[in-house]
Amino acid sequence: MRISTIDRALLLGGPPLPLPHGQTFDPIIALEVLDRYGLPDGYPFALDDDGTADGCHYLNRYLLEGWQQRGLALETMRKTHIRFLTNFLRFLRARHADDEAAAQGQDLDTWLAGQGEPKLDLTDATRDDLLAYKKHRLNPLPHPRSQDASRITWPAHGPTDPCRGNPESADDDRPAAVSAGLAAATCPGTALGARTLRAEPTPCPANSSARGSHMTPVIPILLYHSIDDRPAAGFTPWTIGRAQFAEHLDLLVGLGYHALSVADLMNFMVAGKPVPERTVVLTFDDGLADFSTNAWPRLKSRGLPATLYVTAGLVGGRSDWLAPLGAGSLPMLDAEGIRELADDGVEIGAHSMTHPQLDCVRAAIARREIIDSKHALESILDRRVDAFAYPHGYHTRAIEKMVSDAGYTSAAAVRNALSHDQDDRFSLARVTVTSDYTLDMIERVLRGQGVVRAPAGERWRTTAWRQVRRLRAGTARFVS
């Protein structure tokens, strides 16, 4: 495990960074995370030796929450918090590795060679671990169980991404504000169990942002894709089980949230009227057939409206754009199914014709994808289609103008941020719900915890990432 700080100027355009065992870390990922959360240069991260942050998730989440809630200063985070927490995590992992090696009758080097660094996170700590660490700090040894410092070593420097492995998600299922718990563990007479490592953040009022001293209205727009108990290979992160989805909806109802369609939200925004407290918007991208069988019945039975964005050129067909992920055979809604949903109260929006990255194709192609999808769905429904969602969330100002010129009244992006009453109607911020979202995570999004309020304009990192994708696409002319 290692600690790093990231500098945009040094990483942008740079080569992959070397890691142990011949692996590399793509700096473009770190840059994306910095801008997604509005983090400054010099922000500290923790990284596992295999180039992921899977075992450092809660450590990084604690730092991120502390920064977002303005509870931690950058210099204090670098000099104190992350070093204290990583030292404890190194101790915890070394202690676990020693125990496992002894239990299996192996020397530690042999066990580590076969198993690798144990990815224990802060929430895996027990009372015994805390007390042992207290003793270790008072009388430190080179190794937590032995005087032989050569038995186990942990690297100390390198880059990381606190959300690697979960590209869309910005939340975790258990808040891990463990600094106070660990500090208490170093004081005589303190007895802590593993569960006392959990510390619920101070809730903010419904439909308000937790950042800063001014509580500004926020509107969580949740983005789902597939609702199915049998996810297609390669599409698992974006497939929510039926029972899990029902639990999400029951949570919304139980917390007293009022759901709006995107059209309803636009009515409030255009009229300049305040959005009711505890408002949430539920959106579904792609137009997969499982929306009709698995999602809508559960929404309807709870009186929750929804907006469904349909890939119009694939109606009645298969999810061809997902073929690179191994999920290209998912059935799409047919025309009759779309009509029935619309008649039943579902708002139908367009999601292009073929699901391309609109900012990586020629302007004429992008324009046709936007206009033709509107016309195709209006032909099916015999009514106006006013809402659009950018495939993959990718768009530019020029594409926004194409959407507006085509006659749409709104367009949904992704951005993994909270929308608000001043949000751009043609770049609505949404939060992607993935298969690892627990009820705690959903509630934290609703409370505005761990998710930023959508900033005005495009993030610096988004612009850089677009250039990378365009170079990879190898197209000469793009929509600027």
Protein Blocks (a to p, Z undefined) as FASTA:
>chain_A
ZZddddfklmnopacdddehhiacdfklmmmmmmmnopaehiacdddfkopaklmmmmmm
mmmmmmmnopacfklmmmmmmmmmmmmmmmmmmmmmmmmmmmnopafklmmmmnopadbd
fklpcfklmmmmmmmmmmccfbfkbcblklpccdfbdcddfkgoiambccdfbdcbfklm
mmmmmpghiacdfklmpccdddddehiafedjbdcddddddddfbdcfbdcehilmmpcc
fklmmmmmmmmmmnopacddfklmmmmmmnopacdehiacdddehjiaklmmmmmmmmmm
nopacdddddfklgoiacfklmmnopambccddfklmmmmmmnopacddebjnopafklc
cfklmmmmmmmmmmmmmmmnopacfbdcdehhiacfklmmmmmmnopabdcdekopaddf
kbcfklcccddddfklcfklmmmmmnopoiacddehjdfklmmmmmmmmmmnopabdcZZ
